[in-house]
Amino acid sequence: MKSPAITPRANSGIAGIIFSLVALLHALRLLRGWHVVIGDLSVPVWVSWLGLVIAGYLAYQGFQLSRRIRSELKVFGK
């Protein structure tokens, strides 16, 4: 039995949701002052600022692409 393929619109929307959650976690770390330690390495706060900006941008682009695909499908009647 063949599994249903995910559509590009759904894929973009899911990516937008995942990157939104990542951005939210970075924002929570910044607001709550959480310390992150990986092994013996303490992760500096500027990493979360960078992660917040990058993940926020990727979430925005994922939602924009999903919206653009939806509008193109309306134009072409699919």
Phi, psi and omega in degrees: 000132181275131179281148181293138180280145177279138181280156177301325179295315179294320179299316179295320178295318178295318177298320178298319179293315180298313180293330175295318178295320177297315178298320178298318178295321176296318179295320178296320177299317181293318183286322184270348179073029180294141175260137179244126178234127177243108185065239177262001185263126174267122183281124181291158183294328183298337177295322178289326175298315179295316179297322179296315181294313183292313181294322177297317178296315180294325176295314178302314181295322178297316179291322178296317180295319178299317179293320180294319179296319179298316182292326177291326178293325176294321181294317184271001174073031179256000000 
